Amino acid sequence: MSFKVGENIGPYRIIEQLGQGGMATVFKAYHASLDRYVAVKALHQAFNEDSTFTARFQREARVVAKLEHPNIVPVYDYSEHENRPYLVMKFIEGDTLKARFQRGALSSQEIEQVVTSVGSALGYAHQQGVLHRDIKPSNVLLSTEGVMYLADFGLARIAQAGESTLSSDSIMGTPQYISPEQAMGKKDLDSGTDIYSFGVMLYEMVVGQVPFSADTPFSIIHDHIYTPLPLPMDINPKVPEPVQKVLLKALAKDRTDRYQTVEDLVSAFKSAWTEAGVPMQGTAITMRPASLKRDTKIQDKATARRIEASQPVAQKRSSSWLWIGISLIFIVCIGLGAFAYRNGLVRRFFAQPTTVVINSPVPVIPTLPPVTAEPNLSPAIAAAQELVKQNPADPNAHLQLSLAFYDDGQPVRAAEALAQAANLAGTNKDFFANASRQYRDREAWVLAAGMDLRLAQVYRAEGDIPKDVMTALRESVYKASEQKEMPLFVFFERIDAIDLPLGYIARGRYALFNGSLEDAKTNVLNAEKVKPDLYEIPLLKSEIAIKLNDTNTAKSLLNAISSDLGAAAWVRTFANELLKTIP
């Protein structure tokens, strides 16, 4: 059900729609009894497909509503309208830090205000046991009164409450600011995640650009996980060495190596700037217009004034996941994209449709930006884009666009569109089964594995997973696990939650092709301890034997598997194909 301008939603009269994203629509509303404007964020209908979501929504909303801090946008109310949950927040007239970046370098006073205000708000929230999960400039609001606010604690946390529907398969956060552990889909997040994202903001303020930026969110996610941090002084020689040292610690890949608290980071940053002899002299640092243009679009004055306290989940798209988060994963990169394409990444994306909710306060899988006309599109892509434009909330329309991109040889865009489709599908089992089937037919195993994993998670939430669904998941996961990009999109931890022995097998096969032989052997042993009769165990052992040039052992194992009628058909076929490769 949609909220309409001019109608009353409870005591709130909708004045205008401020924006719309994959996970929420934001309205400016008037609260007559208190004579004030508010921002109403209506969550996507898919969140309500889980019968228990409303109770969790209310519970989590109460938590974030208790955050009372002068630099945190307050949550006033939460309720439902026509079975659609919504939040009511303070409406702030002003601008966003993201928009401010567009106008050039921050002054010394502005940098100090960001460090102090955002650091204070974030530290307070952590003391209350609340993580933000999506720290970024567009969630920092600069009011016309000169007060700086950190926005959208509510949606980041509340969306987390909908784990059985959307967010368990999404990377929460925005690609340019996401922490490595968030990008990998880990659930045991702590304050280190917000510290990393805050560190990216500090890096951007003093260096002039974010540390990692690429044409696709998946490339950015990859860099946050695997690529060493570009040294600030190499990019901008004006960055003081003591400040560089602080940024390196704040942005350590391993969260245990970062500052333990936000207060520690703020203190170290201010001390480093003072030590450098230029106390908060932000004017010495210049923002680079090119990098800024790459990171965001300049909003017109009217739009900017609506601020992101009211800004919806604006998808960057893609990174999405992602995820994925599409993730979104979750589920590639220009450098990685070229590499990925050469290696058939096209067919292997996903798992959390990476989740990544890109540029959105709500965790979602990477989402496509509004469809716009592009030159030289194939007829199939043009038709699919038009279908999406006419049916933006229809996951099947986005799936058709994904398939059109894939068939046109555009793997990254195919993955992004599929991530959006999966995000919109919620708990629709038929959708995931069909999407998996489509990509299986194309031998796009990472994409298929992402869909199979989502399908298995939906069934698990309802009870038992059907045998045919598990068989399909085992095949796609096994075949996807040789691809280097798999962990970006199909998270081992999520496989573990469905089938721990399969998780060991996936890690083992991944290690065999992308890591160490010893790790492969160790994971096979772990799987054998848990479920010794799993057919994938001798299958992987045979591949290890082939790697070791132990052809006799490999042939013996493969002959036994291929003739065992108890094994799944795909296992026997795979064994026969491997036999053909042995001289």
C-alpha positions as CSV (number, residue, x, y, z in Angstrom):
1,M,0.0,0.0,0.0
2,S,1.3,3.4,-0.9
3,F,1.3,6.6,1.3
4,K,-0.3,9.4,-0.7
5,V,0.4,13.1,-0.6
6,G,-2.5,14.9,1.0
7,E,-3.6,11.9,3.1
8,N,-3.3,11.4,6.8
9,I,-1.2,8.6,8.1
10,G,-2.2,8.4,11.7
11,P,-1.8,12.0,13.0
12,Y,0.7,12.9,10.2
13,R,-0.5,14.6,7.0
14,I,1.7,13.7,4.1
15,I,3.0,16.9,2.5
16,E,5.4,15.6,-0.2
17,Q,7.5,12.7,-1.1
18,L,11.2,13.4,-0.6
19,G,12.7,10.3,-2.1
20,Q,12.3,6.6,-2.7
21,G,14.8,3.7,-2.6
22,G,14.7,-0.1,-2.6
23,M,14.0,-0.3,1.1
24,A,12.1,2.8,2.1
25,T,10.2,5.8,0.9
26,V,10.6,9.1,2.7
27,F,7.9,11.8,3.1
28,K,7.7,15.2,4.6
29,A,4.7,15.3,6.9
30,Y,3.0,17.8,9.2
31,H,2.1,16.8,12.7
32,A,-0.8,19.1,13.6
33,S,-1.1,18.5,17.3
34,L,2.5,19.5,17.8
35,D,2.6,22.0,15.0
36,R,5.8,20.7,13.4
37,Y,7.1,19.0,10.3
38,V,8.5,15.5,10.6
39,A,10.1,13.0,8.2
40,V,8.2,9.8,7.7
41,K,10.1,6.7,6.5
42,A,7.9,4.0,5.2
43,L,9.7,0.6,5.0
44,H,9.3,-1.6,2.0
45,Q,6.3,-4.0,2.1
46,A,8.7,-7.0,1.8
47,F,9.8,-6.5,5.4
48,N,6.3,-7.3,6.5
49,E,6.2,-10.7,4.8
50,D,7.7,-12.2,8.0
51,S,4.9,-12.6,10.4
52,T,7.2,-11.9,13.4
53,F,8.7,-8.8,11.9
54,T,6.2,-6.3,13.3
55,A,7.0,-7.4,16.9
56,R,10.8,-7.1,16.3
57,F,10.3,-3.8,14.5
58,Q,8.5,-2.4,17.5
59,R,11.2,-3.8,19.9
60,E,14.1,-2.4,17.9
61,A,12.3,1.0,17.3
62,R,12.0,1.4,21.1
63,V,15.7,0.9,21.4
64,V,16.7,3.5,18.8
65,A,14.0,5.9,20.1
66,K,15.8,6.0,23.4
67,L,18.9,7.4,21.9
68,E,18.8,11.0,23.2
69,H,21.9,12.9,22.1
70,P,22.2,16.5,20.7
71,N,23.9,15.1,17.6
72,I,21.6,12.2,16.8
73,V,18.4,12.7,14.7
74,P,15.7,11.6,17.1
75,V,13.1,9.0,16.3
76,Y,9.7,10.3,17.5
77,D,7.3,7.5,16.6
78,Y,6.8,4.2,14.9
79,S,3.7,2.5,13.7
80,E,2.0,0.8,10.8
81,H,-0.3,2.0,8.0
82,E,-2.2,-0.5,5.9
83,N,0.3,-3.2,7.1
84,R,3.3,-1.1,6.2
85,P,5.6,-0.2,9.1
86,Y,7.0,3.3,9.3
87,L,9.2,5.5,11.4
88,V,8.7,9.2,12.3
89,M,11.8,11.2,12.7
90,K,12.8,14.8,13.2
91,F,12.7,16.8,10.0
92,I,15.8,18.8,9.6
93,E,16.1,21.7,7.3
94,G,19.6,22.1,6.0
95,D,22.2,20.1,4.0
96,T,24.2,16.9,4.2
97,L,27.9,16.5,4.6
98,K,28.0,14.7,1.3
99,A,26.5,17.8,-0.4
100,R,28.9,20.0,1.5
101,F,31.9,18.0,0.1
102,Q,30.7,19.0,-3.3
103,R,31.5,22.6,-2.6
104,G,35.2,22.1,-1.9
105,A,37.5,21.6,1.0
106,L,36.2,21.7,4.5
107,S,37.4,24.5,6.7
108,S,39.4,23.9,9.9
109,Q,36.2,24.6,11.9
110,E,34.1,22.2,9.8
111,I,36.6,19.4,10.2
112,E,36.6,19.9,13.9
113,Q,32.9,19.9,14.0
114,V,32.6,16.7,12.1
115,V,35.2,14.9,14.3
116,T,33.6,16.2,17.5
117,S,29.9,15.9,16.7
118,V,29.9,12.6,14.8
119,G,32.4,11.1,17.2
120,S,30.3,12.2,20.2
121,A,27.1,10.8,18.7
122,L,28.7,7.6,17.7
123,G,30.4,7.1,21.0
124,Y,27.2,7.7,22.9
125,A,25.3,5.2,20.8
126,H,28.0,2.5,21.4
127,Q,27.7,3.1,25.1
128,Q,24.0,2.3,24.8
129,G,24.8,-0.9,22.9
130,V,23.6,0.4,19.5
131,L,25.7,0.2,16.3
132,H,24.9,2.4,13.3
133,R,26.2,0.2,10.6
134,D,26.0,2.8,7.8
135,I,28.3,5.7,8.7
136,K,28.7,7.9,5.6
137,P,28.6,11.7,4.7
138,S,25.1,11.4,3.4
139,N,24.0,10.4,6.9
140,V,25.6,13.4,8.5
141,L,23.2,16.4,8.5
142,L,24.1,20.0,8.7
143,S,21.1,22.0,9.9
144,T,20.5,25.7,9.1
145,E,21.0,26.3,12.8
146,G,24.5,25.1,12.6
147,V,24.0,21.8,14.5
148,M,25.4,18.6,13.0
149,Y,23.4,15.4,13.3
150,L,24.1,11.7,12.7
151,A,21.0,10.2,11.0
152,D,19.4,6.9,10.4
153,F,20.4,4.8,13.4
154,G,16.8,3.7,13.2
155,L,16.6,2.0,9.8
156,A,20.0,0.4,10.1
157,R,19.1,-1.3,13.3
158,I,15.5,-2.0,12.6
159,A,16.2,-3.5,9.2
160,Q,18.5,-5.9,11.1
161,A,15.5,-7.1,12.9
162,G,14.1,-8.4,9.7
163,E,16.8,-11.0,9.4
164,S,14.6,-13.9,8.2
165,T,13.3,-11.8,5.3
166,L,15.9,-9.5,3.8
167,S,18.8,-8.3,5.9
168,S,20.2,-11.7,6.8
169,D,21.2,-11.9,3.1
170,S,22.4,-8.3,2.8
171,I,25.5,-6.5,3.5
172,M,24.5,-3.6,5.6
173,G,26.4,-0.4,4.7
174,T,27.6,1.6,1.7
175,P,30.4,0.2,-0.4
176,Q,32.8,3.2,-0.1
177,Y,32.4,3.2,3.7
178,I,31.8,-0.4,4.5
179,S,34.1,-2.3,6.9
180,P,35.8,-5.6,5.8
181,E,33.8,-7.7,8.2
182,Q,30.6,-6.1,7.1
183,A,31.5,-6.7,3.5
184,M,32.1,-10.3,4.2
185,G,28.6,-10.7,5.7
186,K,29.8,-11.4,9.3
187,K,27.1,-11.2,11.9
188,D,29.3,-10.7,15.0
189,L,29.7,-7.0,14.4
190,D,30.9,-4.6,17.1
191,S,32.0,-1.0,17.4
192,G,35.0,-1.7,15.2
193,T,32.7,-1.7,12.2
194,D,31.5,1.9,12.9
195,I,35.0,3.0,13.7
196,Y,36.2,1.8,10.3
197,S,33.4,3.6,8.5
198,F,34.1,6.8,10.5
199,G,37.7,6.3,9.6
200,V,36.8,6.3,5.9
201,M,35.0,9.6,6.4
202,L,38.1,11.1,8.1
203,Y,40.3,9.8,5.3
204,E,38.0,11.4,2.8
205,M,38.1,14.8,4.6
206,V,41.8,15.1,4.8
207,V,43.0,13.2,1.7
208,G,40.3,14.5,-0.7
209,Q,38.8,11.1,-1.7
210,V,37.7,7.8,-0.3
211,P,40.3,5.1,-0.1
212,F,38.6,2.8,-2.5
213,S,36.4,3.8,-5.4
214,A,35.6,1.9,-8.7
215,D,32.9,1.6,-11.3
216,T,31.1,-1.2,-9.4
217,P,30.3,-1.7,-5.8
218,F,31.7,-5.2,-6.0
219,S,35.1,-4.0,-6.8
220,I,35.0,-1.6,-3.9
221,I,33.9,-4.3,-1.6
222,H,36.7,-6.5,-2.8
223,D,39.2,-3.7,-2.1
224,H,38.0,-3.2,1.5
225,I,38.5,-6.8,2.2
226,Y,41.7,-7.6,0.3
227,T,43.5,-4.4,-1.0
228,P,46.0,-2.6,1.3
229,L,44.9,0.9,2.2
230,P,46.3,3.5,-0.2
231,L,48.7,5.6,1.9
232,P,47.2,9.0,2.5
233,M,50.5,10.8,1.9
234,D,50.9,9.1,-1.5
235,I,47.6,10.5,-2.7
236,N,47.9,13.9,-1.0
237,P,51.3,15.0,0.2
238,K,49.7,17.7,2.3
239,V,48.4,15.0,4.8
240,P,50.6,15.2,8.0
241,E,52.4,12.0,8.8
242,P,50.9,11.8,12.3
243,V,47.4,12.0,10.8
244,Q,48.3,9.3,8.3
245,K,49.3,7.0,11.1
246,V,45.9,7.5,12.8
247,L,44.1,6.7,9.6
248,L,46.1,3.6,9.0
249,K,45.1,2.3,12.5
250,A,41.5,3.3,12.1
251,L,41.3,1.5,8.8
252,A,43.1,-1.7,9.7
253,K,41.6,-4.7,8.0
254,D,41.5,-6.7,11.3
255,R,39.1,-4.9,13.6
256,T,41.2,-5.9,16.7
257,D,44.0,-3.7,15.3
258,R,41.8,-0.6,15.2
259,Y,41.1,1.8,17.9
260,Q,39.0,0.1,20.6
261,T,36.5,3.0,21.0
262,V,35.4,6.0,19.0
263,E,36.6,8.2,21.8
264,D,40.1,6.8,21.3
265,L,40.0,7.5,17.6
266,V,38.7,11.1,18.1
267,S,41.4,11.8,20.7
268,A,44.2,10.3,18.5
269,F,43.0,12.3,15.4
270,K,43.0,15.6,17.2
271,S,46.3,15.0,18.9
272,A,47.9,14.0,15.6
273,W,46.7,17.1,13.9
274,T,48.0,19.2,16.7
275,E,51.3,17.3,16.7
276,A,51.7,18.1,13.0
277,G,51.7,21.8,13.9
278,V,48.6,22.6,12.0
279,P,45.8,22.3,14.7
280,M,42.8,21.2,12.7
281,Q,44.1,23.3,9.7
282,G,41.7,21.7,7.3
283,T,42.0,24.5,4.8
284,A,45.4,23.2,3.8
285,I,43.7,20.1,2.4
286,T,41.9,20.3,-0.9
287,M,39.1,18.0,-2.0
288,R,39.5,16.7,-5.5
289,P,36.5,17.5,-7.7
290,A,37.0,14.5,-9.9
291,S,36.9,12.0,-7.1
292,L,34.0,13.8,-5.5
293,K,32.1,13.7,-8.8
294,R,32.7,10.0,-9.0
295,D,31.4,9.4,-5.5
296,T,28.1,11.4,-5.7
297,K,25.9,13.6,-7.8
298,I,25.4,17.2,-6.9
299,Q,21.9,17.8,-5.7
300,D,20.0,21.0,-6.6
301,K,19.4,23.4,-3.8
302,A,15.8,22.4,-3.1
303,T,16.6,18.7,-3.0
304,A,19.6,19.3,-0.8
305,R,17.6,21.2,1.8
306,R,15.4,18.2,2.3
307,I,18.2,16.5,3.9
308,E,18.9,12.9,4.5
309,A,17.1,12.7,7.8
310,S,14.6,12.2,5.3
311,Q,16.7,10.8,2.6
312,P,15.7,7.2,1.7
313,V,17.9,4.5,0.9
314,A,19.3,5.8,-2.2
315,Q,21.1,3.1,-3.9
316,K,24.3,3.6,-5.4
317,R,24.0,0.8,-7.3
318,S,25.5,-1.4,-6.8
319,S,28.0,-1.5,-5.1
320,S,25.2,-2.9,-4.0
321,W,25.9,-6.2,-2.2
322,L,25.8,-6.8,-2.6
323,W,23.9,-8.1,-1.6
324,I,25.1,-8.5,-1.9
325,G,24.6,-6.7,-1.3
326,I,23.6,-8.2,-3.7
327,S,24.2,-8.8,-2.5
328,L,23.1,-7.8,-1.7
329,I,25.8,-10.1,-2.0
330,F,27.1,-10.9,-1.3
331,I,27.5,-11.5,-4.9
332,V,33.3,-7.3,-10.5
333,C,35.3,-4.4,-10.5
334,I,36.9,-2.6,-13.2
335,G,40.2,-4.1,-12.5
336,L,38.4,-6.9,-10.9
337,G,35.7,-6.6,-13.4
338,A,38.0,-7.3,-16.3
339,F,39.6,-10.1,-14.3
340,A,36.2,-11.3,-13.3
341,Y,34.9,-11.3,-16.8
342,R,37.9,-13.2,-18.1
343,N,37.3,-15.9,-15.5
344,G,33.6,-16.0,-16.0
345,L,32.6,-14.0,-13.0
346,V,29.6,-13.3,-14.9
347,R,28.4,-16.5,-13.9
348,R,29.5,-16.5,-10.4
349,F,28.4,-13.6,-8.4
350,F,26.4,-13.8,-5.4
351,A,25.2,-15.0,-2.3
352,Q,24.2,-12.1,-0.4
353,P,23.1,-10.4,-3.1
354,T,25.4,-8.6,-1.4
355,T,23.9,-7.3,0.5
356,V,25.1,-4.3,0.7
357,V,22.3,-1.7,0.6
358,I,24.0,0.7,-1.2
359,N,23.9,4.3,-0.2
360,S,21.0,3.4,1.9
361,P,20.3,3.6,5.6
362,V,18.5,0.3,5.3
363,P,20.6,-2.8,4.6
364,V,19.8,-4.0,1.2
365,I,21.4,-5.9,-1.5
366,P,23.0,-3.8,-4.2
367,T,20.3,-2.0,-6.0
368,L,20.2,-0.5,-9.5
369,P,19.8,3.2,-9.9
370,P,16.8,4.6,-11.7
371,V,16.6,3.2,-15.2
372,T,17.6,5.7,-17.8
373,A,17.9,5.4,-21.6
374,E,21.3,4.3,-22.8
375,P,22.7,4.4,-26.3
376,N,23.5,1.2,-28.2
377,L,21.6,-1.1,-26.0
378,S,20.5,-4.5,-27.3
379,P,16.8,-4.8,-27.9
380,A,16.6,-7.3,-25.0
381,I,18.2,-5.0,-22.5
382,A,16.1,-2.0,-23.7
383,A,12.9,-4.0,-23.3
384,A,13.9,-5.3,-19.9
385,Q,14.8,-1.8,-18.7
386,E,11.5,-0.5,-19.8
387,L,9.8,-3.4,-18.0
388,V,11.7,-2.4,-14.8
389,K,10.7,1.2,-15.3
390,Q,7.1,0.3,-15.5
391,N,7.3,-2.3,-12.6
392,P,10.1,-1.1,-10.3
393,A,8.9,-3.3,-7.4
394,D,8.6,-6.5,-9.4
395,P,11.5,-8.8,-8.8
396,N,10.8,-10.8,-12.0
397,A,11.2,-7.6,-14.0
398,H,14.7,-7.1,-12.5
399,L,15.5,-10.7,-13.1
400,Q,14.7,-10.3,-16.7
401,L,17.0,-7.3,-16.8
402,S,19.7,-9.4,-15.1
403,L,19.4,-12.2,-17.7
404,A,19.4,-9.7,-20.5
405,F,22.7,-8.1,-19.2
406,Y,24.2,-11.6,-18.7
407,D,23.3,-12.8,-22.2
408,D,24.8,-9.5,-23.6
409,G,28.1,-10.3,-21.9
410,Q,27.8,-7.8,-19.1
411,P,28.3,-9.9,-16.0
412,V,28.7,-7.1,-13.4
413,R,25.5,-5.4,-14.4
414,A,23.7,-8.8,-14.5
415,A,24.8,-9.4,-10.9
416,E,23.7,-6.0,-9.8
417,A,20.2,-6.4,-11.4
418,L,19.9,-9.9,-9.9
419,A,20.8,-8.5,-6.4
420,Q,18.0,-6.0,-6.7
421,A,15.6,-8.7,-7.8
422,A,16.5,-10.9,-4.9
423,N,16.1,-7.9,-2.5
424,L,12.6,-7.3,-3.8
425,A,11.7,-11.0,-3.8
426,G,11.9,-11.2,0.0
427,T,10.8,-14.7,0.9
428,N,9.3,-15.7,-2.5
429,K,10.5,-19.3,-2.9
430,D,9.2,-19.5,-6.5
431,F,11.3,-16.5,-7.5
432,F,14.6,-17.9,-6.0
433,A,13.9,-21.4,-7.5
434,N,13.3,-19.8,-11.0
435,A,16.3,-17.5,-10.7
436,S,18.6,-20.4,-9.8
437,R,17.2,-22.4,-12.7
438,Q,17.9,-19.6,-15.1
439,Y,21.5,-19.2,-14.1
440,R,22.1,-22.9,-13.8
441,D,21.1,-23.2,-17.4
442,R,23.8,-20.6,-18.1
443,E,26.3,-22.4,-15.8
444,A,26.6,-19.2,-13.8
445,W,27.4,-21.0,-10.6
446,V,28.1,-18.2,-8.2
447,L,24.8,-16.5,-9.2
448,A,23.0,-19.8,-8.9
449,A,24.6,-20.5,-5.6
450,G,23.4,-17.2,-4.2
451,M,19.8,-18.0,-5.3
452,D,20.0,-21.5,-3.9
453,L,21.3,-20.3,-0.6
454,R,18.5,-17.7,-0.3
455,L,16.0,-20.4,-1.1
456,A,17.4,-22.8,1.5
457,Q,17.3,-20.0,4.1
458,V,13.7,-19.3,3.5
459,Y,12.8,-23.0,3.8
460,R,15.0,-23.3,7.0
461,A,13.1,-20.4,8.5
462,E,9.8,-22.3,7.9
463,G,11.1,-25.7,8.9
464,D,12.9,-28.3,6.9
465,I,14.7,-27.8,3.6
466,P,13.4,-30.1,0.8
467,K,15.9,-32.7,-0.4
468,D,15.9,-31.4,-4.0
469,V,16.7,-27.9,-2.7
470,M,19.7,-29.1,-0.7
471,T,20.9,-31.1,-3.7
472,A,20.8,-28.1,-5.9
473,L,22.6,-26.0,-3.2
474,R,25.3,-28.6,-2.9
475,E,25.9,-28.6,-6.6
476,S,26.0,-24.9,-7.1
477,V,28.1,-24.2,-4.0
478,Y,30.6,-27.0,-5.0
479,K,31.0,-25.7,-8.5
480,A,31.1,-22.0,-7.5
481,S,33.8,-22.6,-4.9
482,E,36.7,-22.7,-7.3
483,Q,36.1,-19.1,-8.3
484,K,38.3,-16.5,-6.6
485,E,35.4,-14.0,-6.3
486,M,33.1,-16.5,-4.6
487,P,33.7,-15.2,-1.0
488,L,32.6,-11.8,-2.0
489,F,29.2,-13.0,-2.8
490,V,28.6,-16.4,-1.3
491,F,29.6,-16.2,2.4
492,F,31.0,-19.3,3.9
493,E,29.4,-18.5,7.3
494,R,25.9,-18.5,5.6
495,I,26.6,-21.9,4.1
496,D,27.7,-23.1,7.6
497,A,24.4,-22.1,9.0
498,I,22.6,-24.3,6.5
499,D,25.0,-27.2,6.2
500,L,28.3,-27.1,8.2
501,P,30.0,-30.0,6.3
502,L,29.2,-28.3,3.0
503,G,30.7,-25.1,4.4
504,Y,34.0,-27.0,5.1
505,I,33.9,-28.5,1.6
506,A,33.3,-25.1,0.0
507,R,36.3,-23.7,2.0
508,G,38.4,-26.7,1.1
509,R,37.7,-26.4,-2.6
510,Y,38.2,-22.7,-2.6
511,A,41.6,-23.2,-0.9
512,L,42.5,-25.8,-3.4
513,F,42.1,-23.4,-6.3
514,N,42.8,-20.1,-4.7
515,G,44.7,-20.8,-1.4
516,S,46.9,-23.5,0.0
517,L,46.8,-27.2,-0.4
518,E,47.2,-27.7,3.3
519,D,44.1,-25.6,4.0
520,A,42.2,-27.7,1.5
521,K,43.2,-30.9,3.2
522,T,42.3,-29.5,6.6
523,N,38.8,-28.6,5.6
524,V,38.2,-32.0,4.0
525,L,39.2,-33.6,7.3
526,N,36.8,-31.2,9.2
527,A,34.0,-32.2,6.9
528,E,34.8,-35.9,7.3
529,K,34.6,-35.6,11.1
530,V,31.1,-34.1,10.9
531,K,29.6,-36.1,8.1
532,P,31.9,-38.9,6.8
533,D,29.4,-40.2,4.2
534,L,29.1,-36.9,2.3
535,Y,29.8,-37.6,-1.3
536,E,31.5,-34.3,-1.9
537,I,34.3,-35.5,0.4
538,P,35.8,-38.2,-1.9
539,L,35.0,-35.9,-4.8
540,L,37.2,-33.1,-3.3
541,K,39.8,-35.7,-2.3
542,S,40.1,-36.8,-5.9
543,E,40.7,-33.2,-7.0
544,I,43.3,-32.8,-4.3
545,A,44.9,-36.0,-5.6
546,I,44.9,-34.7,-9.2
547,K,46.6,-31.5,-7.9
548,L,49.3,-33.7,-6.3
549,N,49.6,-35.8,-9.5
550,D,48.5,-38.8,-7.6
551,T,46.5,-40.2,-10.6
552,N,46.0,-43.7,-9.1
553,T,44.3,-42.4,-6.0
554,A,42.2,-39.9,-8.1
555,K,41.1,-42.6,-10.5
556,S,40.2,-45.0,-7.7
557,L,38.1,-42.4,-5.9
558,L,36.4,-41.1,-9.1
559,N,35.5,-44.6,-10.3
560,A,33.9,-45.5,-7.0
561,I,31.9,-42.3,-7.0
562,S,30.7,-42.5,-10.6
563,S,29.4,-46.0,-10.1
564,D,27.7,-45.3,-6.8
565,L,23.9,-44.9,-7.5
566,G,23.5,-43.5,-4.0
567,A,25.3,-40.3,-5.1
568,A,23.4,-37.4,-6.7
569,A,23.4,-37.4,-10.4
570,W,25.5,-34.2,-10.6
571,V,28.2,-35.8,-8.4
572,R,28.4,-38.9,-10.7
573,T,28.5,-36.7,-13.8
574,F,31.2,-34.4,-12.3
575,A,33.3,-37.5,-11.3
576,N,33.1,-38.8,-14.9
577,E,34.1,-35.4,-16.3
578,L,37.1,-35.4,-14.0
579,L,38.1,-38.9,-15.0
580,K,38.3,-37.7,-18.6
581,T,40.9,-35.1,-17.6
582,I,43.3,-37.7,-16.2
583,P,45.8,-39.2,-18.7
